[in-house]
């Protein structure tokens, strides 16, 4: 039986490289995608400018994109809150299913949706 042991050369961890590589690659792509997605700060708007955009969105029934003042632990701005205005109260507005307080709004714009048929 020593004949087979003399002929066989174990590759050690190299034989597992294919198994680990796909998982490792997928994890690295997810990390890189997170780094590539950075929201640039939009210009800070006054209360009057915010009110004008809100009024226009209500009158024309258009969706809005709101950047809030809050930043994450890395100091980056969160993704915009996008949706139609559903209502308001004395503290803020309801965009879709989310409430945004008036003092949290950094920038608000009418959101122009890109239709798949125009691509």
N, C-alpha and C positions, 0 to 999 in steps of 0.2 A: 503494500500500500504506500510505501514511501515514494513510489514512482509518480503518482498523481500529485503529491505535495511538492515534488521537485519541479513539475511542469506548470503548476498553477501559481500565478502571481496576482495576489489580491491588490486591487487598486485603491483600497481604503475608502475614503470619503468621496473620491472622484466618481464612483459609481452612483452616488446619490445626488450629484450636482444637477442633473436634469430635473429631479423632483423638486429641489429647493429653488431652482432658478426661476421657474414660472411664478411661484408665490412671491419670491423676492422682487421680481420685475413688476408684478402687479402692485405691490406695496410701494415701490419706488415711484411708479407712475402716479399713484394717488397722492403721494407727498409732493411731487413736482407740480401737479395740477393745483394743489392748494397754494403753493408759492407763486405760481403764475397768475393766480386770480387775486389781484389787489385792486380795491376800489379807491380811486383817486378822490381826494376831497373836492367837493363841488363848492362854488362860491356861496358864502353865507348870505341869506336873503333877509330883508327887513320884514316886519310884520305886515306892512302894507303890500309888499310884493307877494308874500305868501297868500294874503287874503284875495288878491286879484286872481291868482292862479286857481285858488279854490273856487271862487265865484265862476270863473270860466269853465272849470270842470263840471260844476253843478249844472250850469245853463246848457252846456253842450253834451252832457252825459258822457264825458271822456274819462278814461282811466288816468291815474296819476302815478308818478314815480317819486317816492319820498326818500331822501337821505336824512337819517337822524344824526344828532350830535354824538351819540354814544360810539365808543370805539372798543374793540376787543382787547384781550390781554397783550397782543402784539402791537397795539397802537394803530390798528387798521380799522377803517370804517366798515360797517356791516353792509350786506347787500341791500339794495334799494327795496323798499316796500312798494309793491306794485298792485294796483287794483282800482276798482270803481269805489267812489265814495258811497257808503251805505247809510251814513247818518252822522250826527254830531251831538255833543253836549257841551256844558260849560268848560270842561277840561280838555277836550280834544275831539278828534274825528275818528270815524270807523272806516278803515280801508279794507275791503273784503271782510275777513273775520278778525282783524287785528285793530286794536285801538292805538292811536298815535296822539300823544299829548301835544298841545300847541307849542309848548316851550321846548320840545324835543326836535322840532323840524328845523333842519339846517338848510335844506334846499328842496323845492318841490317843482315838478315840471309835468306838463301834459305828456303822457306816455304814448308815443306813436308805435303801434304794433306793426311789425313787418309780416305781411300776409305771405303764406307759403306760395300762393299763386303768382306773386310778383317776383319770386326768386328765379 
